[in-house]
Amino acid sequence: MTADKPLDGKCIVITRAVEQSHEMKERLEKLGARVLLLPAVSFFGPEDTTNLDQVIGSLERFDWVFFTSANAVLFFSDRCRKLGRDVGAGKAPRYAAVGPATARAAARRGFPVDYVAQEFQGAALVRELGASLEGRRVLLPRSDRARRDLPDALKNAGAEVTETVVYHTGGIGPTEPGILEAVREARVDVISFFSPSAVESLRAEFGHEVMSRLGARAALAAVGPVTAAALRKVGMPVAIEASVATADSMISAIVKHFSSSTVSQARSS
């Protein structure tokens, strides 16, 4: 391990969708890591788009659209495009996003982002926008597994909330040969989790016994407090916790973990 290769020899698993993992994989490899991509969740659009299409057809009646993930942006944008809806034309609603990654995804798809939550949680939008939401009509394009904290907080703030499912979250996607076996046998150093859904999906795939063995042999890394809480809820230890829900924060936390471990080992030898 050297200063420019602090992760030399470490095997790190990324459990995000493959298309969301390439940049993080490249950056970890530059730091010396061997990276395995294990898409713990897969995403697909709804078969019945009746409700979604009706919402998009009357988009101008909403005051706000809240995007809580890049996936919500992508699936909502794709459906708007198929319906011939120009999101920047006419009396458009205002758009808010949770975190800079979601805001960037929205901007790339032509949504003019008016507000970005300073905290990387959906309910932060309500806390930060506060009383201005009272009486406002808010649209939430969401996953079928989305948490209830945001719509509940909006209703408590006096907003009129419309939820529409723009994508479904499924189980483990296609993986390269040998990756599932490497994880099952705990032949990895870090497993990085980016959502509670990823935690649930791996538990369903491997079972409690294997997950417990993984928690004992590998460092489980969580991006942000929500994912960390999901791991702890099922009895899994969180060895690495990124301070905020971004890939940058996750990489920094992993590097810090092994740098601290190296220092501790040196001092005890």
N, C-alpha and C positions, 0 to 999 in steps of 0.2 A: 504494500500500500504506500503510495506517494502522495504528495500534496496535490498534484494535478490529477491523480487517480485514486481518490479516497474510497471508492467502492470496488477496487480491484479484487477480483476473485469472488465477489458476492453474486448470488443468483436471486434476482428480484422478479416477482410475479406481479403483473398489472392485470387487474380484473375488470377493467373498463372494456367497452366495445372496441374492437380492433381499430375502427376508423377514428376513434378518439384517442388512441394510444400511441400513434406513430411518433409524434414530437417528443413525448415523454420518454419513449423507448430510446430514441436517438440521443437524448441528453444524458440518460443514465449510462448508456454504452460509452459515451465520451468520458464519463467519470470512472470507467473501468468495469462496470457491472455486466453480467450476462442477464439478459432480459427475456422472460417468457410471457407471452400474451395468452391470457385465459379469460375470454369474454364471459364473465359470470352472468351477464344479463344480455338479452337480445331485445330488439325493438321492432315493432311493426304497426302499421296503421290499422284503424278499426275497419271491420268488414262492412258494418252499417254506418254510413256517414250522414244519415238523414239529419240528426241533430246538429252536427258540426256544420253541414252545408247551410242550414237555416241560420245559424249564428253568423257565419261569414256573409251571408246575403243581407244581413241587417247590422253590419258592423258599426255603421254610423250612429246607432242608438246607444252605444256604450261610451262612457266617459274615459274609462281606462281599460287597457289590456295588460295583465301582469304575466310576464314570462319568468318562470322559475328554473328553467333549464334550457340548454342549447337544443336538446331533443324536441322540446315543446315548440321552439322557434322553427326548427326545420320541418317538422310534420305539419304545423299550422301554415307555414309559408308554402309548402308543396301543395296543400289543398287549395289555398287561395289562388295559386297559379293555375291549377287545373280548372277552377271555376271562373277564371278570367278576372279575378278581383285584384285591382290595383290598390295596394294598401296605403299608398301615399296620395291617392286622389280623393277629391271631394271632402266632405266633413269627416275626417278620420278621427278615431279616438287617440288619446295620448297613450304612450307605451312606457312601461316600467320593467326593469330587469333586476334579477338577483345576481349580483356579482359581475365583474368585468367580462368574463368569458361569455356569459349569456348575452350581455349587452353587445359585444362584438359580433356574435352570431346574428343578433337581430339587425344590427346596422348593415351587415353584409347582405342580408336578405331584403333590405329596403325599408325596414321599420325605423322611423325616427324616434330614437329612445330619449324620452324626456326626463327619466329619473333612474338612477342606479342605486340600489340599496347598499348602504355602507357596510352592513353586516350581511354575511352570505347565507341568510335564511329567509324563507318566504315571509314569515311573520314580521320580519324587520321592515318590510315595505309599509306595513300598517303602522308600526310604531313611529317610523320616520315621517310618513306623510300625515299621520295624526288626524286632527279634526277635519282636514280638508276632504276626507273621504265620506263624511256623513252625507247621506242622500245620493251619493254617486253610484252609477251603474258600472260594475267592474266585471270584466270577462276573464276567466281563468282557463286557458287551454292547458290540459294536464294529462298526466299518465293515469291509467286505470288504477295504479297503486299509490297515487299521490296521498300525502298525509293530510289530516284534517285541520292542522293548526292554522293554515292561512285562511281558508274560507270561514272558519269559526271566528278568527280575529277580525276579519272584514265585517262580518255580520254584527259582531259586538261593537264595532266602530260606527255602525249605522249605514253601511254600504249595502246596496242591492247586488247580490252575487249571482253570476251565472257560470256554472262549470260545464265544460265540454271536454270529452275524452278525445285527444288528438293522436295518441299512440298507446299501444299496449306494451307492457314489460313482460318478457318471457324468461325462460331459463337459460342455461349455458348454451352459447352459440358454438359454431364449428371451431375446433382447435387443431393445431398441428400435432402430428403423432408424438406420443411420449410425454406431453405436457401434463395431462391429467394424472398419469402414473407418477411423475416427478413430484407433483403436489401431494398426491395420496400417500406417498412414501416419505414425505417431508424432506426431500432432497433439495430444499430451497432455503434461502436465508430470510427473505422478506416476502410476505403476501400483502399487497396494498389493496385496500378496499375504498371504493368511491361512493358507495350508497348503501343504505339498509337493504335494498333489494339484492345487492351482490352478496351480502352476508346470508340472507335467507336462501339464495340460490345455491351457494356452496354447501350450506348445511343440508339441504335437500339432496344434493348430489353425493356427498361423502358420509353423512351421518354423524352422530354425536361423538362416537369413539375416535374416528379419524380426525375430526375437527379439534378434539381435545389434544390429540397427539401433535397436531400442527401447532397449536397454541403453546405447547411445551418446547417444541424444537425450533420453530421459526418465529421471527418477530412479526406480529400482526400490526399493520399500519393502517390508520384510519384518517381519511381526509375530513377534518372538521369535527365538531362536537356531536352532530346528529349521527354520523356513521360510527363514531366511537361509542356512543350510547347504545347503538344497535348491537355491537359486538359484546359489550358488557352485559347487556340484557340477557343474552344467551350463554353467559358464563365464560366468554372468551377474553383472555387478557389482551390489553392494548399496550404494546411495547412502544409504539411510535404514534404520535398524534400530531398531524399538521394543524397549525394554529388557525388557518382559514381554509376554506374548501377550494383550493386551487392546486394544479399540478406543480407549480413553482414551490408552493409551501410544502407539498408532500416531498419533493426532491430534497429540499433543504432539511426537512425533519429526518429523512433517512440518512443523509450525510452526517448530520449532527449526532444521530444515534451511534453510528459506527465510529465516528471520531471520539465520542465520549467513551465508548467501549474500549477503544485502543489506548486512550489515556489511562483508564482505570487499570487495564491489564499491565501497562508499563509501570505504573506506580506500585502494583502488588508483586511485581517480579523482582 
